[in-house]
Amino acid sequence: MAVVNKVQKAGYMDLWDIVKFQINLYCNLNNIIISDSDVECLTLLAINGETELTAFCNAACEADERNRDHTLSYEREIFKTPQSVRNSINKIENIGLISKRGKSKKKISVGNELKIQSAGNIYVEIKFIRKDESQKT
């Protein structure tokens, strides 16, 4: 009988951390390398859901309070300028993690293939195994 060293971890995460964890896990499993600020940007988008591009860019930077879109459920100062947010979104879109639709007043959302849960109670269960080929089974 093969010996398996089992590691179990459990804990509580707030909404931001559990959504970010799901994004990091997806990127890790698919060998996608993105920066921490891009992960933060994706997390904000996943929590807010489909959002108008300009409103999202303002919600993700240190924009003037007059430019804030108070209809968004979550705002976070990830970048300094809306243009930095747009650059990040373009980079993430080229990787295939974000989808855009519309001509004017473009809407952006996290790609469906990520299957990110960001509402209600969220339970993430992960099971992996590594088999050491040098050991007899």
N, C-alpha and C positions, 0 to 999 in steps of 0.2 A: 504494500500500500504506500502510495506517495505521500510525503509529508508536505503540507502547505502551511506556510506562515501567514496567518490571517491578520489583517490590520482593519480595525473598525474605528470609525470616528463619527461622532454625532455632535450637533450643535445647532444654535439658532443664529440666523442672519436676518438683518433688516432687508427691506425690499431692494435697495440699491445694491447691497453686497450679493444677494442671491441672484439677481439678474446679471450682474457683472461676472459672477462665478460661472453661470451658464454660458456666457459669451466666451470667457477664457477657456472653458472646457471644449467648446465647439472648435475654437481656433487651434487649440492644442491637438485635438484628435485629427484635425484636417491639415496639420502642418502649415497653418496660416500664421505668419508673423506680422503683428501690427503693434504700434506703439501704445503705451499706457493711455495717452490722451485720446487716441482713436478708440480704445476700448471704453473709455469714459463717455465719449461721444455716442457710441453705439448703445451704451447702457441708458443714457438719457433718452435716446430715440425709442428704445424698447419700452421704457416706462411710459413715455408720452403717447406712444402709438403713432399712427400715420399723422404727419404734421406738415403744415405748409413750410416750405424751405426757408423763407425769410424769417418767419416767426421762430423756427428752430434755431437758426443762426444767432438770433438775438438772445434766445434762452440759454445758449451754450457759451456765451462770452460775457465779459464785463461791460455790457452795453449800458447806455444811459437808461435810467429808470423809466423815462418817457417812452422808450422803445420796447419795453417789456410787453409780452403778450400774456396777460393774466388769465387767459383761457387755458393755458397749458398747466397740467397738473404738477409739473416739476421743472425747476430751472436750476442750473448749476454753472458756476464760472469755471469752465474748462479751458477756454482760449481767451486771448486778449481782444480779438477783433472778429466781427462776422466773416471777414474774408478768410481768416485762419480756419474757421469752422467749415466754410465752403471747400477749402483745400482738403481738409480732412475727409469730408463727405465724398468728394471726387475720388480720393485715393481708396476709400473703403468701397465705394461703388465699383471701381475698376477690379477690385478683388472679388466682388460678387456678394457682399454682405448686406448691401442696401439696394433697394429698388426705388426708382423715381418714376413718376407718371405725371402727365399733363404738360402743356406747352407754356402758358403763362400761369403764374401761381402754382409752381410745381409742388407736388406732394411727395414726401419721402417716408419710407418705412423700412424696418428691418426685414431682410429677406425671409420668406416663409420657410426655406430649408433649414434655418437655424432652430426653428421650433422653440423659441424663447417664451417662457411663461413669465408674465409680469403682473398678473392680477389675481386676486383671491389668495387662498392658502396655497403655498407652493412647497412641494416635497420633492427633493432631488435625490434619486437613488442611483448609485453608480457601482457597477461590479466589473472588475478587471482581474485577470489572472496572468501570471507570467510563469511559463513552464520551463524549468531548467532541463534542457535536453541531456545533460550529462548524468542526471540521476536516473536510476531505474524506476519504472512505474509499477 
